[in-house]
Amino acid sequence: MSEFSQALDVCYQRDLGFRGFPYTWSKGRDRKDTVRSRLDRFVCTSEWMALLPRASVSHEISGVRNHCHVLLDLYGNKSSRQRNRRFMKFEAMWIKDNKCEEILKE
């Protein structure tokens, strides 16, 4: 982990931290030898943080057996999002679609 932190420093990146459950992945969920870890992180530059100072990350328990949802709230709207519980899930394969950039801007 210290080498990862050093790599972030060299690239001028910061971990945004998180709220919620401390781990994003587990193995052996209900056993004594359960292994848990925080595998998923959002990192950014100081400039990005200056543009979006209210951005926050939360770990949400999900129906997926061994993984939490990791949500990035750019504008501090988490409370309104919780009321209607509608989440947008991003799939990496969407980047291949020619209209992806247009849809994200919209």
C-alpha positions as MATLAB code, in Angstrom:
seq = 'MSEFSQALDVCYQRDLGFRGFPYTWSKGRDRKDTVRSRLDRFVCTSEWMALLPRASVSHEISGVRNHCHVLLDLYGNKSSRQRNRRFMKFEAMWIKDNKCEEILKE';
ca = [
       0.000    0.000    0.000;
       2.882    2.378    0.668;
       4.114    1.901   -2.914;
       0.620    2.711   -4.201;
       0.580    5.871   -2.080;
       3.997    6.843   -3.453;
       2.743    6.316   -7.027;
      -0.207    8.614   -6.310;
       2.187   11.260   -4.956;
       4.421   11.054   -8.039;
       1.352   11.494  -10.283;
      -0.056   14.328   -8.114;
      -3.167   12.284   -7.319;
      -5.177   12.207   -4.098;
      -7.522    9.561   -2.778;
     -10.981   11.111   -2.295;
     -11.659    8.928    0.739;
     -15.150    7.565    1.364;
     -18.174    7.339    3.642;
     -19.937    4.133    4.572;
     -18.809    0.545    4.935;
     -15.005    0.441    5.218;
     -14.459   -2.383    2.739;
     -15.468   -2.773   -0.914;
     -14.671   -6.483   -1.317;
     -14.855   -9.587    0.821;
     -14.221  -13.315    0.520;
     -15.811  -15.875    2.818;
     -18.569  -13.522    3.904;
     -19.998  -15.393    6.911;
     -17.002  -17.317    8.118;
     -14.350  -16.749   10.759;
     -11.638  -16.523    8.095;
     -13.383  -13.772    6.125;
     -10.977  -11.547    4.176;
     -12.043   -7.952    3.580;
     -10.309   -5.167    1.701;
     -10.867   -1.708    0.261;
      -9.960   -2.407   -3.360;
     -11.838    0.394   -5.102;
     -10.822    4.037   -4.848;
     -11.481    7.327   -6.564;
      -8.383    9.454   -7.071;
      -8.062   12.945   -8.499;
      -5.791   15.950   -8.771;
      -5.955   19.022   -6.524;
      -7.171   21.006   -9.529;
     -10.085   18.590  -10.002;
     -10.956   18.908   -6.311;
     -10.946   22.692   -6.642;
     -13.468   22.419   -9.508;
     -15.722   19.991   -7.611;
     -15.196   20.736   -3.896;
     -18.425   19.005   -2.825;
     -17.550   15.695   -4.492;
     -17.713   12.689   -2.214;
     -17.459    8.925   -2.411;
     -19.648    6.433   -0.600;
     -19.576    2.659   -0.264;
     -23.064    1.187   -0.492;
     -23.941   -2.373    0.479;
     -25.292   -4.118   -2.603;
     -26.949   -7.341   -3.591;
     -23.689   -8.427   -5.186;
     -22.314  -11.126   -2.969;
     -18.750   -9.945   -2.422;
     -18.572   -6.349   -3.657;
     -19.972   -2.966   -2.555;
     -21.199   -0.284   -4.925;
     -18.789    2.647   -4.943;
     -20.639    5.870   -5.750;
     -19.133    9.207   -6.749;
     -21.384   12.176   -5.960;
     -19.954   15.179   -7.824;
     -22.197   17.916   -6.469;
     -23.132   16.912   -2.914;
     -26.612   15.685   -3.888;
     -26.452   12.413   -1.983;
     -29.498   13.201    0.152;
     -31.766   13.796   -2.874;
     -30.386   10.664   -4.527;
     -31.260    8.620   -1.446;
     -34.872    9.767   -1.619;
     -35.535    8.371   -5.079;
     -32.831    5.627   -4.961;
     -32.149    5.868   -8.708;
     -28.530    5.192   -9.585;
     -26.770    5.407  -12.895;
     -24.422    2.456  -13.376;
     -21.528    3.022  -15.774;
     -20.255    0.115  -17.850;
     -16.724    0.444  -19.299;
     -17.878   -1.128  -22.585;
     -20.051    1.957  -23.242;
     -16.896    3.936  -24.085;
     -16.729    1.994  -27.355;
     -20.083    3.455  -28.442;
     -19.697    6.533  -30.684;
     -22.460    8.390  -28.809;
     -20.995    7.822  -25.344;
     -19.349   11.245  -24.976;
     -22.478   13.025  -26.219;
     -24.707   11.134  -23.788;
     -22.407   11.838  -20.834;
     -22.329   15.552  -21.653;
     -26.113   15.567  -21.800;
];
